[in-house]
Amino acid sequence: MTHTSDADADAVMVRMDGINKWYGDYHALRDIDLQVAAGDRIVICGPSGSGKSTLVRTVNLLEPFQQGSLHVCGVDIGADAITRAARLTLNRRVGMVFQQFNLFPHMTALQNLTVGPVWGHGVSRREANERALHYLERVGLLAHAHKHPAQLSGGQQQRVAIARTLCTQPQVVLFDEPTASLDPEMVNEVLQTMEALAGEGMTMMIVTHEMGFARRVADRVIFMDQGQIIETAPPDEFFERPQSPRLRAFLGQVLPH
């Protein structure tokens, strides 16, 4: 693991070079080359099992890789250098919002937001509380600060989870199908929160099946299939002029006719 200080490299928040990953004999990621600049909003889509979630989970080393190299937030990591120290370093720089909210049920929303900064980042309790209240207000849930997860709707719980991630002040935020577990009427409130963050210039990598959201928010949309990046393009080009037969078939299934 090496730290890069080059000014040009600093503008590149994520770079994946020749990333390959296997689960036993299953080749989950195949020769992934991807670059994400500061402020980029990247949406990753594709059929189930295409490698989307594995790709974003590789960015913060939740999933180790066996070949290639990874550059994230000024840190360079080779396949042979995936250590606990490397994971801890990336955990301080990269936030992640999961499909399941993963909130502590015995803690209030406020307590869920302060535990990471205090215990994982060494932030004082006073500052952690100030951050937590700020971000709960930012996601529209300040009035619910002292409620437990069971007292909140699914959409509210996911917004708390987003606020919790923001409390660690990450340089990049990964979203792994953040609306997949929600009832349809709760999806929009989470997407609106994410759109607001995108409008503030946050660097985001988002796995989602919400194609309308991708059109509105993404700088680039990536289509994956069978562990490969098949096509990458700005939203208008991606949806209106798909180049590959596989992407055309996928859009034919997911877009309204």
Summary of the structure (lengths in Angstrom):
residues: 257
radius of gyration: 18.3
end to end distance: 48.5
largest distance: 54.9
contacts: 843
relative contact order: 0.16
helix: 43%
strand: 26%
